[in-house]
Every structure is written in C-alpha cells, then in structure tokens.
Amino acid sequence: MYRTSLREGSCVIVYMTSLFTFSGRMNGNVHGKGGSMHMYGHNFYGGNGIVGAQQPLGTGVAFAMKCRKMKNVCFTLFGDGAANQGQLFESMNIAKLWNIPVVYVCENNGYGFGTSTKRACAAKHYYDRVSYMPGVWVDGMDVLAVREAARWAKEWCNGGKGPLILEMSTYRYGGHSVADPGTSYRTRDEVEEVRRTRDAINAFKEKVITAGLVAEDELKEIDRKIRKEVDEAAKMARTGKEATTDLLLTDLYHNTPPQVVRCTTDYVRQPYTNSSEACRALG
C-alpha cells in the first residue's frame, strides 16, 4: 500500500506524517486520527483499517466509474494472504456479472504474515482460480513486465471486456510488521538468495545502465536526493503539532447535519466540522 501510494504520486511528506500519526501529529493526511493503514492521494483511494478488506471497496469504486461512464479502471491490490477470503470471490462474481472495469492484483510474495502460500492455498496459482475471468501471471520483480502488464490490463478493461486478474509474483525481504522479524518461518539464506538473484531495483538498474539510458553516477545522485527528501519528511513528521481534543468530534458527518435523537434531554446540535478546518483554527 505504501509503495502504491508513492507510485501514484502521493507526497513523501504525507506518507511519513501518516506513519507518525500514531503519536497524534496534526500534519498527517488524517490529522492524527488514523494510522499507517489510512493513506490517500490523487487517484489513490487509500488503504483500509481492516487488513485485506479492500477488494469489495475497489469493486465498488470501479462500479461507480462504470455508472458515471468514465473511461477509468480501478486496480484493486491485495496480498496472497487476503486472496483466500470469501469477499474476494463475491466481488469477482459481481464484477464479471456486471462487466465492471476492475483489475484484481494479487501481490503474491510467498507468505501471508508467517504462513507460506503452500500451506494456505490449495491451488498452485492465483491468477487462474476462477474459470469465468481471465488472469495473467506476471514477474513482479521485473519493473518493465509489471508496467506492460498494467498497461495491457487497463486497455483490456477500457475496451469493455470486463474484469481481469493479475498475479504479481514477488518477494518480501522484511517481516510483515514490526512485530515480525521475518526469520521464524524462513531462513536467512532464502532471503539473501532472492536479494542476490532477483532484486527488482538492482535488475532494473542494470538494464538501464546496460542500455546506456543513464550513468551510474546519475543513479547515485538520484538516491542521494531521495534520501534527503525522506529525511526531511521524517523530521517534519516528528516535529508536527500534536492533535488536541478539539479534533475528536470532527469528520463525524460529511455535509450532513447530525440527526436529532428523540427522547433525549439537553441535546445540543453539534455543527459539522472537519479536521482540516479545526487544524486551521488551532493555528
């Protein structure tokens, strides 16, 4: 989710402040009231507070696009761990039935939390699990393959051919979360072997240098600029103002006044405010 938000153009500062929103910093995109799951940006509808629950939401976004006759496609991403949930198959069924322009992207990194896909999925692959919807297996460690697969999938859906499945075969070097060292269910040798032979960044770097598209010194300069941008974003996130109790009752309704509850006494109608307005008022 984090890399997807950055890939779709989200600002690094927004990303970092979102991570630091656990400490209640107001300069995050949810103003200190969310967590690392709540990221949004232009053309990026964000994560979900419930892990693996985004498939029906993505299907709904694509359905809204279809109803509005928009030439858009919704790429709904989920991991192999979420690929066995019933709601995914419900979503796929209705997507095919109504010819919804949605691409279901399974990022198969081999492990859902600490469970190997071999122990969690009866099928060998994820892209061919439903007979009524076409699927494509993609080397998720090949930057160019992923780009071309995404381009083709978009053209497929925009052509009115309905939904599609993309299985991106990739790998997760680190643990699933800070509580997961990532070494209790696999060996360090396995991780290092993948890093040595299949690393996506190193492979792409070698391709562009070999093709004469960029010099190695230019890539080092790009790395330096990116590290500086990330460091500055982290510093800004850490030093942001802490949220106050004034933000507790914001964002409860969107452009809708609270309903009066019957049989209550001393009821005071609260005006609708959002966090952005409250933060501006607090300076």
C-alpha positions in Angstrom: 0.0 0.0 0.0 2.8 2.5 0.9 4.7 2.0 -2.3 1.5 2.1 -4.3 0.6 5.5 -2.8 4.0 6.8 -3.7 3.8 5.4 -7.2 0.5 7.2 -7.7 2.1 10.5 -6.8 1.5 10.8 -3.1 3.9 13.2 -1.4 6.7 11.6 0.7 5.8 14.1 3.5 2.2 12.9 3.5 3.4 9.3 3.7 5.8 10.0 6.6 3.3 12.1 8.6 0.8 9.3 8.1 3.2 6.9 9.8 3.8 9.3 12.6 0.1 9.9 13.1 0.3 7.2 15.8 1.7 9.9 18.0 -1.2 12.2 17.2 0.6 14.6 14.8 -1.8 17.0 13.1 0.2 17.4 9.9 -0.7 13.9 8.7 -3.3 13.3 6.0 -5.8 12.1 8.7 -4.7 14.8 11.2 -3.5 12.5 13.9 -6.6 10.3 14.0 -5.5 7.3 11.9 -2.6 5.0 11.4 -0.4 3.5 8.8 -3.4 2.0 7.1 -5.0 5.3 6.2 -3.3 6.8 3.2 -5.0 8.7 0.4 -3.8 10.6 -2.6 -4.9 11.7 -6.1 -6.3 8.6 -7.9 -5.3 6.5 -4.8 -8.3 5.6 -2.6 -6.1 4.5 0.2 -5.8 1.6 2.5 -8.4 0.2 4.8 -8.4 -0.1 8.5 -9.3 -3.8 8.1 -6.4 -5.8 6.6 -7.4 -7.4 3.3 -10.8 -5.8 3.1 -10.2 -3.6 0.1 -11.4 -6.0 -2.7 -15.1 -5.1 -2.4 -14.3 -1.5 -2.0 -12.2 -1.4 -5.2 -15.0 -3.2 -7.0 -17.4 -0.5 -5.8 -15.1 2.2 -7.0 -15.0 0.6 -10.4 -18.8 0.2 -10.4 -19.2 3.9 -9.7 -16.8 4.7 -12.6 -19.0 2.5 -14.9 -22.2 4.1 -13.8 -20.7 7.6 -14.5 -19.5 6.4 -17.9 -15.9 7.2 -17.0 -13.1 5.7 -19.0 -11.3 4.7 -15.9 -10.1 1.4 -14.4 -9.7 0.5 -10.7 -6.7 -1.6 -9.8 -7.6 -3.4 -6.6 -4.4 -4.7 -4.8 -4.3 -7.4 -2.1 -1.8 -9.9 -0.9 -1.8 -13.7 -1.1 -2.9 -13.8 2.5 -6.1 -12.0 1.6 -6.7 -13.9 -1.6 -8.5 -16.7 0.2 -11.2 -14.6 1.7 -14.8 -15.1 0.6 -15.4 -11.5 -0.1 -12.9 -11.6 -2.9 -14.8 -14.3 -4.8 -18.1 -12.5 -4.1 -16.5 -9.3 -5.6 -15.2 -11.2 -8.6 -18.6 -12.8 -9.3 -20.5 -9.5 -9.3 -17.7 -7.8 -11.3 -18.0 -10.3 -14.1 -21.7 -10.4 -13.9 -22.0 -6.6 -14.4 -18.8 -6.3 -16.5 -17.2 -3.9 -14.1 -13.8 -2.3 -15.1 -11.7 -3.6 -12.2 -8.3 -5.3 -12.2 -7.7 -7.6 -9.2 -4.0 -7.5 -8.5 -2.7 -10.3 -6.2 0.8 -9.4 -4.8 2.0 -12.9 -4.1 5.1 -12.6 -2.0 5.0 -16.2 -0.9 4.0 -15.5 2.7 0.8 -14.2 4.3 2.0 -13.0 7.7 4.1 -16.0 8.5 2.2 -18.7 6.6 3.6 -20.0 3.3 1.2 -19.9 0.4 1.8 -23.7 0.0 0.2 -24.2 3.4 -2.7 -21.7 2.8 -3.8 -22.2 -0.8 -4.9 -25.4 -2.4 -4.3 -24.0 -5.8 -0.9 -23.6 -7.3 -1.5 -20.2 -8.7 -3.9 -17.3 -8.0 -4.4 -15.9 -11.5 -6.5 -18.9 -12.7 -8.6 -19.6 -9.7 -12.0 -18.6 -11.3 -13.0 -20.0 -14.7 -15.1 -17.1 -15.7 -12.4 -14.4 -15.5 -9.1 -14.3 -17.4 -5.9 -14.0 -15.5 -2.2 -13.3 -16.2 0.9 -14.3 -14.2 3.5 -11.5 -14.0 7.0 -11.5 -12.7 6.5 -8.9 -10.0 10.3 -8.4 -9.7 10.6 -7.2 -13.3 9.7 -3.4 -13.4 9.1 -3.4 -17.1 7.0 -6.5 -17.1 4.8 -5.0 -14.4 4.4 -1.8 -16.3 3.4 -3.5 -19.5 1.0 -5.9 -17.7 -0.7 -2.9 -16.1 -0.9 -1.1 -19.4 -2.4 -4.1 -21.1 -4.9 -4.7 -18.3 -6.1 -1.1 -18.4 -6.6 -1.3 -22.2 -8.5 -4.6 -21.7 -10.9 -3.1 -19.2 -11.3 0.2 -21.2 -12.2 -2.0 -24.2 -15.3 -3.1 -22.3 -14.1 -6.7 -21.8 -14.8 -6.7 -18.1 -12.6 -7.6 -15.1 -9.2 -9.2 -15.0 -6.8 -10.9 -12.6 -3.1 -10.1 -12.4 -0.9 -12.2 -10.2 2.3 -10.4 -9.4 4.9 -12.9 -8.2 7.2 -11.0 -5.8 9.1 -11.4 -2.5 9.1 -9.7 0.9 12.5 -9.2 2.3 11.5 -8.0 5.8 8.9 -9.1 8.2 5.2 -8.4 7.8 5.2 -5.8 10.5 7.5 -4.5 13.3 6.4 -7.5 15.4 7.6 -9.9 12.8 11.3 -10.5 12.4 10.7 -12.4 9.2 13.1 -15.2 10.2 11.0 -17.6 12.2 9.3 -19.2 9.1 12.1 -19.0 6.5 15.9 -19.0 6.5 18.2 -16.0 6.1 19.8 -17.9 3.2 16.5 -17.9 1.4 16.1 -14.1 1.7 19.7 -13.4 0.7 19.4 -15.7 -2.4 16.3 -13.8 -3.6 18.0 -10.5 -2.9 21.1 -11.6 -4.8 19.4 -13.1 -7.9 16.0 -11.4 -8.3 16.1 -8.0 -6.7 13.8 -5.7 -8.7 15.8 -2.5 -8.2 19.2 -3.9 -8.9 17.9 -5.7 -12.0 16.3 -2.5 -13.4 19.4 -0.5 -12.6 21.5 -3.0 -14.5 19.1 -2.8 -17.5 19.1 1.0 -17.8 22.9 1.2 -17.4 23.5 -1.5 -20.0 21.1 0.2 -22.4 23.0 3.5 -22.0 19.9 5.3 -20.7 21.7 6.6 -17.6 25.1 6.6 -16.0 25.8 5.0 -12.6 26.8 8.4 -11.1 23.4 9.8 -12.1 21.6 7.0 -10.3 23.7 7.6 -7.2 22.7 11.3 -7.3 19.0 10.3 -7.6 19.5 8.1 -4.5 21.1 10.9 -2.6 18.2 13.3 -3.4 15.6 10.7 -2.4 17.3 10.0 0.9 17.4 13.7 1.6 13.7 14.1 0.8 12.8 11.2 3.1 14.9 12.5 5.9 13.3 16.0 5.6 9.9 14.4 5.5 10.6 12.3 8.6 11.9 15.4 10.5 8.7 17.4 9.6 6.5 14.5 10.7 8.2 14.2 14.1 8.0 17.9 14.8 4.4 18.4 13.8 1.9 19.7 16.3 0.1 17.2 18.4 -3.7 16.9 17.9 -6.0 18.3 20.6 -9.3 17.1 21.9 -11.0 19.7 19.6 -10.5 17.2 16.8 -12.4 14.3 18.5 -15.8 15.3 17.1 -14.7 16.3 13.6 -15.4 14.3 10.5 -18.4 12.6 12.0 -20.6 13.6 9.2 -19.9 14.7 5.6 -22.0 17.7 4.6 -24.9 16.3 6.7 -26.0 17.9 10.0 -26.3 15.5 12.9 -29.7 14.0 13.4 -31.7 14.9 16.5 -32.1 11.9 18.7 -35.6 11.5 20.1 -36.3 11.2 23.8 -33.1 12.9 24.9 -32.8 15.9 27.2 -30.4 18.9 26.9 -29.5 17.8 23.5 -27.2 20.3 21.7 -26.9 20.1 18.0 -23.2 20.0 17.0 -22.2 21.9 13.9 -20.4 19.8 11.2 -16.7 20.5 11.1 -13.8 18.6 9.5 -10.3 18.1 10.8 -8.8 20.5 8.2 -11.0 23.4 9.4 -10.2 22.6 13.1 -6.5 22.4 12.5 -6.5 25.8 10.7 -8.5 27.3 13.6 -5.9 25.9 16.1 -3.1 27.5 14.1 
